[in-house]
Amino acid sequence: GLYRLANGLALLDVKTRGVGPEDSLGARGWDSYTWHTDLPPGHPMVSGQQTVEWDLSCTEYATLVIAWGMNWITTKMPDAHWLTEARLKGAKVAVIACEYSATMNKADLGLVVRPGTTPALALGLAHVILRDGLQDDDFVRNFTDMPSLVRMDTLEVLRAKDVKGMSKDASPGADVLRAGSKAPRLVDQKNMVIPEALEGRLDPFVVWDEASKRPVRVTRTECGKKGRAKTGRAALAGSFQVELADGNQVECRPVFDLVHEYVMENFDPKTVEEITWAPQAGIEALAKEIASNREKTLFACGMGPNQ
């Protein structure tokens, strides 16, 4: 009924303003899922879709399933068979919740935590992985923005346009939609299409090439295999002097280096236990399970983290 009313208002607009169907305006319906954040509220706000993360069938391919703030057995009863079948195939199940839930009853490893403290738990897991060197540096270099240099004077990401002698082309690999222009039909779009207003915000990043000992420009489309020639030798740690377009020198450090320092100084398992009440042994165990199940760990997040 809500959506019919929203669409029907376009008919009222035709009558009221005397415009044709192509110029009439209806309304937008905000359902309970979207409006009351029953599930990830960021998805509809950013993408216009209610949920864009993973399909339930992904459970078939996971060897470690982490139900994070999601009481799968109770609130998703029709979908519970996916979790049960994954367990039958040998997948381990970990549950993070603020109570001993029905889903935790099915878990190999359960962490009962204080409500609202799971961001600290996540950083605690990262601490163990970084401390023991269990991260995949190749993935970090080529599939994340963590090699990107950060200016130590402003703590802003260093942009290619600010570096002396570096190309100032923005958004290669994307078609820029100029003001007043109309985007081609979806079937005719060969590249990503961005509005002109975003062009400056998509300015390329800069990484430090360990082989040539100099800053290198990396665009947003140069990731994975496309970017390995540049990002494959990117420094993940260290301090580097970069000459700016105005002739000044600025100290820069990779995002990974800064995150590593922050996590290692503040989120050791003992500290995280004090914050979250999750035992150190459980934090250590879950972090090592995640690290040993690369590309096979499924994070199933529910309403808990949103609230």
PyMOL commands that set and color helices and strands:
alter all, ss='L'
color gray80, all
select helices_A, chain A and resi 2-17+21-23+32-35+42-47+56-61+72-75+77-88+104-106+118-131+137-143+160-162+186-188+196-198+200-202+224-226+228-231+255-266+269-276+280-292+303-306
alter helices_A, ss='H'
color red, helices_A
select strands_A, chain A and resi 64-68+92-97+109-112+149-151+174-177+192-195+205-209+214-218+240-243+249-254+297-301
alter strands_A, ss='S'
color yellow, strands_A
deselect
rebuild
show_as cartoon
